[in-house]
């Protein structure tokens, strides 16, 4: 899966900043001349001087610079020269360089998303009739809010308007009644192709595009306005950093780098990353190309954290123990033909969830145990949050009717999805509440509070999610830190208490 959506059975204005150095001809979309071109990242020492020296070598090697992020020393390049990466790696001052994909810019594959359904009119009507005073109409269907005490937290605080959560994902529809009141246009942009664009509301979804980012945005900050659903932090702002290709759903390195840098330079306090960076499920530092991707995304995420952003990411949905020494990856590369490989976890990383400093989130279902699909791993998972599960496995208590997560969809609609993609924005919402309570706290401090305030959860032992008598996964660690739940369930109520 490109994004961390699970395949379940049956089922005040942001601070402005200068745009990074880019040629006037830079475009966020592939042109006819890109038919045989590949996209690359070239990593050099941060600083304009290093970039300028590298640009000369890039041109000599047959590369066209798309954009240079001088602050972190990452340059995005297009080249039709099949030897470009190998050639540029030999240049003095180049730390690493590699292709960001295995298919030419004009040839990308599709990745369908499953495990979702729209909210029915009958369910909406029934929920509205059960809403109590102070609840939004559909809130009775949101079992996930009380699971992390967000409903109690909202009695104290909805979060601060001075806090913004950046959603690095597919586009967000800022005209939706539950998103419009909290949308931060100044911090929003499309980053497709690695180039930030705000013109013509480029952050919005287009026809046929995944509604994934829209669902994530609502989970974080859907307004508490009497209608629709309620976000974990319904008083904070949400920004759209569009990093997923509309036609293919691919999250490529150049777009992810752009998203982190743009968020950092535009006052974003928390980033949510419910995806892995395509085309590799794991990027191995023993491979020259993949090492460059780890380097580029790592530099961008660290830059965002240095500028004050807490980076939160989904753990993934392959029900895999990420702490084991070796993992068989059968899905990479996912933009051409996958070739099964065995990766060593000490050398290979899911980007950005396994990067240093990133908060890695596993998912729980309505019964409060690890979701059937959720990845896990002692020392890998930092914290857990509701991501939903098959209603067959973890049915919620009435009046909720679906074991997945209800949130916003484009066009003023609502629907259910399940996955660690849905867990991550719950944790990001709690981080936003913490930043609201502690406005001057550093990203490091917010993460410390997020971990310290989490409700400890012991290992589920035995773990048999489908009740067939067979153990489906083994949890390692103690009550206060383990492979299923990390330090425990993110706690929204403690986040708003001084």
C-alpha positions in Angstrom: 0.0 0.0 0.0 1.2 3.4 -0.9 -0.5 5.0 2.0 -1.2 3.5 5.4 -4.8 2.6 4.7 -5.4 -0.9 5.8 -7.0 -3.6 3.7 -9.6 -4.9 6.2 -11.7 -8.0 5.7 -15.1 -7.3 4.2 -15.0 -4.5 4.2 -3.4 33.4 13.3 -1.7 33.3 9.8 1.4 31.3 9.3 4.8 33.0 9.0 5.8 33.5 5.4 9.1 32.4 4.0 11.0 32.6 0.7 10.4 29.8 -1.8 13.6 27.7 -2.2 15.9 28.5 -5.2 14.1 27.2 -8.3 14.5 28.0 -12.0 11.7 29.9 -13.7 10.8 27.0 -15.8 10.3 24.6 -12.8 7.0 22.7 -13.1 5.2 20.4 -10.6 4.1 18.2 -13.4 5.9 16.0 -15.9 6.0 17.4 -19.5 6.4 15.7 -22.8 10.2 16.1 -22.6 10.1 14.0 -19.4 8.9 10.9 -21.3 12.3 9.1 -20.8 13.6 11.2 -17.9 14.0 10.0 -14.3 13.8 12.1 -11.1 16.7 12.2 -8.8 17.8 13.8 -5.5 21.3 15.0 -5.1 22.5 15.7 -1.6 25.3 18.1 -0.8 26.4 20.2 2.1 23.7 22.7 3.1 24.3 26.2 1.8 23.8 28.1 -1.5 27.5 27.8 -2.4 27.4 24.0 -2.3 24.3 23.9 -4.4 25.8 26.3 -7.0 28.9 24.2 -7.4 26.8 21.0 -7.7 24.6 22.6 -10.3 27.5 22.9 -12.7 28.3 19.2 -12.4 24.6 18.3 -12.7 24.3 20.1 -16.0 27.5 18.5 -17.3 26.1 15.1 -16.4 22.9 15.8 -18.4 20.7 16.9 -15.5 18.2 19.7 -15.2 17.7 21.2 -11.8 14.0 21.4 -10.8 14.5 23.0 -7.4 17.3 23.3 -4.8 16.6 23.3 -1.1 19.8 25.0 -0.1 19.0 25.0 3.6 19.2 21.2 3.8 21.4 20.6 0.7 18.9 18.6 -1.3 18.6 19.2 -5.1 15.8 17.8 -7.2 17.0 16.9 -10.7 15.4 15.4 -13.9 17.7 13.6 -16.3 17.4 11.2 -19.2 21.0 10.1 -18.8 20.8 6.5 -17.5 24.2 7.0 -15.9 23.4 10.3 -14.2 23.3 9.0 -10.6 26.5 7.0 -10.9 28.3 10.0 -12.6 27.2 12.6 -10.1 28.1 10.5 -7.1 31.8 10.8 -8.2 31.6 14.6 -8.0 33.5 16.2 -5.1 31.0 17.7 -2.6 28.2 15.3 -3.4 27.2 13.2 -0.4 24.7 11.0 -2.1 22.5 10.8 -5.1 19.8 8.5 -6.3 16.7 8.0 -8.4 13.5 8.7 -6.6 11.5 6.2 -8.6 12.1 3.2 -10.9 9.8 4.3 -13.7 10.1 7.4 -16.0 8.1 10.4 -15.1 5.5 9.7 -17.7 4.9 6.0 -16.7 3.6 5.4 -13.2 1.4 2.6 -11.9 -1.7 2.9 -9.8 -2.5 1.8 -6.3 -6.1 1.3 -5.3 -7.2 2.0 -1.8 -9.7 -0.3 -0.1 -11.4 -0.7 3.3 -13.6 2.4 3.2 -17.3 3.2 2.8 -19.4 6.4 2.8 -21.7 7.2 5.7 -25.2 6.3 4.9 -28.1 8.8 5.2 -29.8 6.4 7.6 -26.8 6.3 9.9 -26.4 10.1 9.8 -30.1 10.6 10.8 -29.9 8.0 13.6 -26.7 9.5 15.0 -28.1 13.1 14.9 -31.0 11.9 17.0 -28.6 10.5 19.6 -26.3 13.5 19.9 -26.3 15.0 23.3 -25.9 18.7 24.2 -22.5 19.9 23.1 -21.9 17.1 20.6 -21.7 17.5 16.8 -24.4 15.6 15.0 -22.3 12.6 14.0 -20.1 12.5 17.1 -22.1 9.5 18.6 -20.6 7.4 15.8 -17.1 8.4 16.7 -16.1 5.7 19.3 -12.5 6.8 18.7 -12.8 10.1 20.6 -13.7 8.6 24.0 -11.1 5.9 23.4 -8.4 8.6 23.9 -10.5 10.8 26.2 -10.8 13.5 23.5 -14.5 14.1 24.4 -13.5 15.0 28.0 -10.6 17.1 26.7 -13.0 19.2 24.6 -14.8 20.2 27.8 -11.6 22.0 28.8 -10.1 23.1 25.5 -10.5 22.6 21.8 -7.0 23.7 21.1 -5.4 27.0 20.0 -6.0 28.9 16.8 -2.3 29.7 16.9 -1.4 26.0 16.3 -1.3 24.5 12.8 -1.1 20.8 11.9 0.2 20.2 8.4 -1.2 17.2 6.6 1.3 15.7 4.1 -1.0 13.7 2.0 -3.4 13.9 -1.0 -5.3 17.1 -1.4 -7.6 18.7 1.3 -11.0 20.2 0.3 -10.9 23.5 2.3 -14.5 24.2 1.3 -15.9 21.4 3.4 -18.1 22.8 6.3 -16.1 20.9 8.9 -12.7 22.0 7.5 -13.3 25.5 6.3 -13.4 27.1 9.8 -10.0 25.8 10.7 -8.1 25.8 7.4 -4.7 27.6 7.2 -4.3 28.7 3.6 -1.0 30.5 4.2 0.6 27.2 5.3 -0.9 25.1 2.5 0.6 24.2 -0.9 1.0 21.5 -3.5 4.4 20.0 -3.5 4.0 17.7 -6.5 7.3 17.2 -8.3 9.1 18.8 -5.4 8.0 22.3 -6.2 5.7 24.3 -3.8 2.7 25.9 -5.5 -0.1 27.9 -3.9 -1.7 29.4 -7.0 -5.2 28.3 -7.9 -5.7 26.5 -4.6 -3.3 23.8 -5.7 -3.6 22.0 -2.3 -7.1 20.9 -3.1 -8.0 17.4 -4.5 -8.8 17.1 -8.2 -11.3 14.7 -9.8 -10.4 11.1 -9.3 -7.9 11.8 -6.6 -7.8 9.8 -3.4 -9.8 11.2 -0.5 -7.2 10.0 2.0 -5.8 13.4 3.0 -9.3 14.7 3.5 -10.1 12.0 5.9 -6.9 12.5 7.8 -7.5 16.3 8.0 -10.9 15.8 9.6 -9.6 13.4 12.2 -7.1 16.1 13.3 -9.2 19.2 13.2 -12.8 18.9 12.0 -14.6 21.9 13.6 -16.8 21.5 16.6 -19.6 23.5 15.0 -22.8 21.5 15.8 -22.8 19.6 12.6 -20.7 16.7 11.0 -17.9 15.1 13.0 -15.5 16.4 15.6 -11.7 16.3 15.3 -9.3 15.4 18.1 -8.2 19.1 18.2 -11.2 20.9 16.7 -9.9 24.4 17.7 -6.5 24.2 15.9 -5.8 25.0 12.3 -5.0 22.4 9.6 -3.0 22.9 6.5 -2.8 20.8 3.3 0.6 19.9 2.0 -0.2 17.9 -1.1 2.5 15.3 -1.7 0.6 12.4 -3.3 0.3 12.2 -7.1 -3.4 12.5 -8.0 -3.4 9.8 -10.6 -1.3 7.2 -9.0 -1.4 7.9 -5.2 2.4 7.8 -5.1 4.3 9.7 -2.4 7.7 10.4 -4.0 10.8 11.7 -2.2 10.9 15.1 -3.9 7.4 15.9 -2.8 7.9 14.7 0.7 11.0 16.8 1.1 9.1 19.8 -0.2 6.3 19.1 2.2 8.6 19.0 5.3 10.5 22.1 4.2 7.4 24.1 3.4 5.8 23.2 6.7 9.0 24.2 8.6 9.2 27.5 6.9 5.5 28.4 7.3 5.0 27.9 11.1 3.5 24.4 11.1 3.7 23.0 14.6 2.8 19.3 13.9 3.1 17.3 10.7 1.1 14.2 10.0 2.5 11.6 7.7 0.1 8.7 6.9 2.1 7.2 4.1 5.4 5.6 3.2 7.7 7.2 0.6 7.4 5.3 -2.7 8.5 3.3 -4.5 10.3 1.3 -1.7 8.5 0.0 1.3 11.9 0.0 3.0 14.9 2.1 1.9 18.2 0.4 2.5 21.4 2.5 3.1 23.3 -0.4 1.5 21.8 0.6 -1.9 23.2 3.9 -3.4 19.9 5.1 -4.7 17.9 4.3 -1.6 20.6 5.7 0.7 20.1 9.0 -1.1 16.3 8.9 -0.4 16.9 8.2 3.3 19.4 11.1 3.4 17.0 13.5 1.6 13.9 12.8 3.6 15.9 12.6 6.8 17.4 16.0 6.3 13.9 17.5 5.6 12.3 15.9 8.6 15.1 17.0 10.9 14.9 20.5 9.5 11.2 20.6 10.3 11.8 19.5 13.8 14.6 22.0 14.3 12.1 24.7 13.3 9.7 23.4 16.0 7.5 20.8 14.2 6.6 17.5 15.8 6.6 14.9 13.1 4.0 12.1 13.5 3.8 9.1 11.2 1.8 5.9 10.6 3.6 2.6 11.3 2.0 0.7 8.3 -0.5 -2.0 7.8 1.3 -5.2 6.9 0.9 -6.7 10.4 4.6 -7.1 10.4 7.0 -7.1 13.4 9.3 -4.3 12.4 11.8 -5.2 15.1 12.8 -8.5 13.7 16.3 -8.8 12.1 15.0 -9.5 8.6 11.8 -8.9 6.7 10.7 -10.2 3.3 9.5 -7.3 1.1 7.4 -8.5 -1.8 5.9 -5.1 -2.8 8.9 -3.0 -3.9 9.4 -1.2 -6.1 5.7 -0.5 -6.5 5.9 1.8 -9.5 7.2 -0.9 -11.8 7.5 -4.6 -11.2 8.1 -5.6 -7.6 11.0 -8.0 -7.0 10.9 -9.9 -3.7 13.9 -9.2 -1.4 15.0 -9.9 2.1 15.9 -6.7 3.9 17.9 -6.3 7.1 16.1 -3.9 9.4 19.4 -2.4 10.8 20.1 -1.0 7.3 16.6 -0.5 5.9 13.9 2.0 6.9 10.3 2.9 6.2 10.3 6.6 5.4 9.5 8.8 7.2 8.1 6.7 10.1 11.4 5.0 11.1 13.5 8.1 10.9 15.1 9.4 14.1 12.8 11.9 15.9 9.6 10.9 14.1 6.8 9.6 16.4 5.7 6.2 15.0 2.1 5.3 15.7 0.4 1.9 15.7 -3.3 1.4 15.5 -6.0 0.0 17.9 -9.6 -1.0 17.2 -12.8 -0.3 19.0 -12.1 -3.0 21.6 -8.8 -1.3 22.6 -6.4 -3.9 21.2 -3.9 -3.8 18.3 -5.7 -3.6 15.0 -5.5 -6.8 13.0 -3.4 -5.1 10.2 -1.2 -2.8 12.3 2.6 -3.2 12.1 4.3 -3.5 15.5 7.8 -3.9 17.0 9.5 -3.4 20.3 11.6 -0.3 20.1 10.0 0.8 16.9 6.4 1.8 17.9 6.4 4.9 20.0 2.7 5.3 20.9 -0.7 4.0 19.8 -4.0 5.6 18.9 -7.4 4.5 17.4 -7.1 3.5 13.7 -10.1 1.2 13.5 -10.5 -2.4 12.6 -13.0 -4.7 10.9 -16.3 -4.4 12.7 -16.3 -8.2 12.7 -13.1 -8.3 14.8 -13.6 -5.2 17.0 -17.2 -3.9 17.0 -17.8 -0.6 18.8 -20.3 -0.1 21.6 -23.6 1.5 20.4 -24.6 4.0 19.2 -21.4 3.6 17.0 -22.0 1.1 14.3 -18.7 0.7 12.4 -15.3 -0.4 13.7 -13.5 2.0 11.4 -12.9 5.7 11.8 -15.5 8.2 10.6 -14.2 11.5 9.2 -14.6 14.1 6.4 -14.5 13.4 2.7 -14.4 15.9 -0.2 -17.6 17.6 -1.2 -19.0 18.0 2.2 -19.3 14.3 2.7 -18.3 11.8 5.4 -17.1 8.3 5.4 -15.2 5.4 7.2 -11.6 4.3 6.7 -9.3 2.1 8.7 -5.6 1.9 9.0 -2.5 3.3 10.8 -3.2 6.2 8.5 -6.2 6.9 10.7 -4.2 6.3 14.0 -1.5 8.8 13.2 -3.7 11.9 12.9 -5.3 11.0 16.3 -1.8 11.2 17.8 -1.0 14.3 15.8 -4.2 15.9 17.2 -3.0 15.2 20.7 0.4 16.7 19.9 -1.5 19.8 18.7 -3.5 20.0 21.9 -0.2 19.8 23.8 1.3 22.6 21.8 -1.9 24.6 22.5 -1.4 24.0 26.3 2.4 24.7 26.1 2.8 27.2 23.3 6.5 27.9 24.0 7.5 24.3 24.3 10.0 22.8 21.8 9.2 19.9 19.6 11.4 17.7 21.8 9.4 18.8 24.9 6.0 18.2 23.2 7.2 14.7 22.3 8.3 14.1 25.9 4.9 15.1 27.2 3.1 13.0 24.5 5.0 10.0 25.7 4.8 10.7 29.4 1.1 11.4 29.4 0.1 8.3 27.4 -2.0 5.7 29.2 0.2 2.6 29.6 -1.2 -0.6 27.9 0.1 -4.0 28.7 0.7 -6.5 25.9 -2.3 -8.3 24.6 -1.3 -11.9 25.3 -2.4 -14.1 23.7 -3.2 -12.0 20.7 -5.8 -13.7 18.6 -7.7 -11.0 16.8 -10.0 -13.3 14.8 -10.7 -15.8 17.6 -9.6 -18.9 15.7 -7.5 -20.2 18.5 -4.2 -19.3 16.8 -1.8 -16.6 18.0 -1.6 -14.0 15.3 1.3 -11.9 16.7 3.6 -11.9 19.8 4.0 -8.7 21.8 7.4 -8.1 23.4 8.1 -5.7 26.3 6.4 -4.5 29.5 3.4 -2.5 30.4 5.1 0.9 30.0 6.8 0.1 26.7 6.1 -2.7 24.3 6.0 -3.7 20.7 2.2 -3.4 20.2 1.4 -0.1 21.9 4.7 1.7 22.6 4.3 3.8 25.7 0.5 3.4 25.4 -2.6 5.2 24.2 -2.3 8.9 23.3 -4.2 10.8 26.0 -6.1 13.9 24.8 -7.4 14.8 28.3 -4.0 15.1 30.0 -2.8 17.1 27.0 -5.2 20.0 27.8 -4.5 20.0 31.6 -1.9 22.6 32.6 
